Amino acid sequence: MDIRQIFGNNLKHYRTLADMSQAALAVKMGVDRSHVSSMERGQQNVTIITLWHAALALDVQPDLLLKEDIPDRG
């Protein structure tokens, strides 16, 4: 699977676990909601800084956003 899709799936997974909307995540990350949507769809080549901001906003370790198999994702 493409790393952008893996990141997007994990971003959505952890955002949902945090009971956070795309808009709320966008505010915490300092980006537009449409950017979060594009990332979740695997359409963005995110920078390492964006990865870091997403991890901080979701209160997860950055490596979790890059793992191919998240056990509790189902």
Residue pairs with C-beta under 8 A, 6 or more apart in sequence:
1 68
2 42
3 66
4 42
4 43
4 44
4 45
4 46
5 42
6 66
6 67
6 68
7 39
7 42
7 46
7 51
7 65
7 66
8 39
8 40
8 41
8 42
8 43
8 44
9 40
9 42
9 73
10 64
10 65
10 66
10 67
10 70
10 73
11 36
11 39
11 40
11 54
11 58
11 65
12 40
13 70
13 73
14 58
14 60
14 64
14 65
15 22
15 25
15 36
15 40
15 58
18 58
18 59
20 28
20 58
22 33
22 36
22 37
22 40
23 33
23 36
25 36
25 54
25 57
25 58
26 32
26 33
26 35
26 36
28 56
28 57
29 36
29 50
29 53
29 54
29 57
30 53
31 50
31 53
35 44
38 44
39 46
39 50
39 54
44 50
46 54
51 62
51 65
51 66
52 62
54 62
54 65
55 61
55 62
55 64
55 65
58 65
64 70
